[in-house]
Amino acid sequence: MRRDYIGFTRTRADEHDRRSARRRSRRVMRAGAATLIVSLVGLAAPASAHVAVTPSTTTAGAHAVLEFTVGHGCGTSPTTKITIQIPEQITSVSPTRTALWKVEKRTEKIDPPATDSHGNKIVERVASVTFRTDTPLPDGYRETFELAVQLPEAGGTTLAFPTIQTCEQGESAWIEVPHDGQNVEDLELPAPGFIISEPAEGMHHHAASGGSRFEQAPGGDDSLTLAALAAGVLGSVLGGAALVRQRRRT
């Protein structure tokens, strides 16, 4: 009996040690993931000085919502109008209406006509979308503008959206695209843009275009969630670096 009791005590002690080790491991993973996230966000921070575009997906052929962000004026002058030029590879555009901004679409003829993914003939396309307001956006305040589009079928394509920001005094033309061998970081007013990615094998366009909602199972390990979040942020930064390299080549 004494021997059995000692064995039971040792088993409980071993289990306690294993639980303590798991708790220490979780704390280390949380700290490491948080540090990585902060570091990567710090690297991405300078991009907020430009007019930027964030796509809901970059998958070739998918339907995406593009979110254009303006976070400053022309110098200190408030913004009154934003005009976004649509690249020729995109033929379908539906802007989102907002309370404070009037939306205008400018169309142009397509010659020769194009064919969409459903086999329909397209004879005109939206060449640009303009958002204008009677309530100017003050410098230092943030506004977003959304466009629903269907992305081109060709993966690896770089899409640029030259954007004119008109203010009460002056304007900023975010239209610069790097030439061969030129570093995009050297551009003063770079056009917002991104690269079309290849669809995963067996993935349908409609499946790639929507967002996903992930929930942690009860009793799950939140350190894994933090690590996954850090990996996702790292992927975003690496994707931005790929855009820089691609724009250098183009």
Backbone hydrogen bonds, N-H to C=O, Kabsch-Sander energy under -0.5 kcal/mol:
donor,donor_aa,acceptor,acceptor_aa,energy
5,Y,1,M,-2.4
6,I,2,R,-2.2
7,G,3,R,-2.3
8,F,4,D,-2.2
9,T,5,Y,-2.5
10,R,6,I,-2.4
11,T,7,G,-2.1
12,R,8,F,-2.2
13,A,9,T,-2.2
14,D,10,R,-2.8
15,E,11,T,-2.3
16,H,12,R,-2.3
17,D,13,A,-2.3
18,R,14,D,-2.3
19,R,15,E,-2.3
20,S,16,H,-2.3
21,A,17,D,-2.3
22,R,18,R,-2.2
23,R,19,R,-2.3
24,R,20,S,-2.3
25,S,21,A,-2.4
26,R,22,R,-2.4
27,R,23,R,-2.3
28,V,24,R,-2.3
29,M,25,S,-2.5
30,R,26,R,-2.9
31,A,27,R,-2.5
32,G,28,V,-2.8
33,A,29,M,-2.9
34,A,30,R,-2.7
35,T,31,A,-2.4
36,L,32,G,-2.3
37,I,33,A,-2.6
38,V,34,A,-2.4
39,S,35,T,-2.4
40,L,36,L,-2.6
41,V,37,I,-2.7
42,G,38,V,-2.0
43,L,39,S,-1.6
44,A,40,L,-1.9
45,A,41,V,-1.1
47,A,44,A,-1.4
48,S,45,A,-2.0
49,A,46,P,-1.8
50,H,47,A,-1.8
52,A,50,H,-0.5
52,A,69,T,-1.6
54,T,67,E,-2.2
56,S,65,V,-1.5
60,A,197,S,-2.6
61,G,152,P,-2.2
62,A,59,T,-2.0
64,A,62,A,-0.5
64,A,149,V,-2.8
66,L,64,A,-0.5
66,L,147,L,-3.4
67,E,54,T,-2.3
67,E,65,V,-0.5
68,F,66,L,-0.7
68,F,145,F,-3.3
69,T,52,A,-2.7
70,V,143,E,-2.7
73,G,75,G,-0.5
74,C,77,S,-1.7
75,G,73,G,-1.1
76,T,74,C,-0.8
77,S,74,C,-1.8
79,T,137,L,-2.6
80,T,166,T,-2.8
81,K,166,T,-1.9
82,I,131,F,-2.8
83,T,164,I,-2.4
84,I,82,I,-0.5
84,I,129,V,-3.1
85,Q,83,T,-0.5
85,Q,162,P,-2.9
86,I,127,A,-2.7
90,I,87,P,-1.9
91,T,89,Q,-0.5
94,S,148,A,-2.5
96,T,146,E,-2.4
98,T,101,W,-0.7
102,K,132,R,-3.3
104,E,130,T,-2.4
106,R,128,S,-2.7
107,T,105,K,-0.5
108,E,125,R,-2.3
110,I,123,V,-3.2
111,D,109,K,-0.6
114,A,122,I,-2.3
116,D,120,N,-2.5
119,G,116,D,-1.8
122,I,114,A,-3.7
123,V,121,K,-0.5
125,R,108,E,-2.4
127,A,106,R,-2.7
127,A,125,R,-0.7
128,S,106,R,-1.5
129,V,84,I,-2.2
130,T,104,E,-2.9
131,F,82,I,-3.1
132,R,102,K,-2.2
133,T,80,T,-2.2
137,L,79,T,-2.7
139,D,76,T,-0.5
141,Y,138,P,-1.7
143,E,70,V,-2.6
145,F,68,F,-2.4
147,L,66,L,-2.1
148,A,94,S,-2.7
149,V,64,A,-2.9
149,V,147,L,-0.5
150,Q,92,S,-0.9
151,L,62,A,-3.0
151,L,149,V,-0.5
155,G,153,E,-0.7
156,G,196,I,-3.5
157,T,154,A,-1.1
159,L,157,T,-0.6
159,L,194,F,-2.9
160,A,158,T,-0.5
161,F,192,P,-3.1
163,T,174,W,-2.4
164,I,83,T,-2.6
165,Q,163,T,-0.6
165,Q,172,S,-3.0
166,T,81,K,-2.9
166,T,164,I,-0.7
167,C,170,G,-2.5
168,E,78,P,-2.2
172,S,165,Q,-2.8
174,W,163,T,-2.8
174,W,172,S,-0.9
175,I,173,A,-1.8
176,E,189,L,-2.2
181,G,248,R,-2.4
182,Q,179,H,-2.3
186,D,183,N,-1.9
187,L,184,V,-1.5
191,A,176,E,-2.6
194,F,159,L,-1.7
196,I,157,T,-3.2
197,S,58,T,-2.9
203,M,200,A,-2.4
208,A,204,H,-1.5
209,S,205,H,-1.2
210,G,206,H,-0.5
214,F,212,S,-0.5
220,G,217,A,-2.4
222,D,220,G,-0.8
224,L,221,D,-1.2
225,T,221,D,-0.8
226,L,222,D,-2.1
227,A,223,S,-2.2
228,A,224,L,-2.5
229,L,225,T,-2.4
230,A,226,L,-2.6
231,A,227,A,-2.3
232,G,228,A,-2.3
233,V,229,L,-2.4
234,L,230,A,-2.5
235,G,231,A,-2.3
236,S,232,G,-1.9
237,V,233,V,-2.3
238,L,234,L,-2.7
239,G,235,G,-2.3
240,G,236,S,-2.0
241,A,237,V,-2.2
242,A,238,L,-2.2
243,L,239,G,-1.9
244,V,240,G,-1.9
245,R,241,A,-2.4
246,Q,242,A,-2.8
247,R,243,L,-2.5
248,R,244,V,-1.8
249,R,245,R,-1.6
250,T,246,Q,-1.7
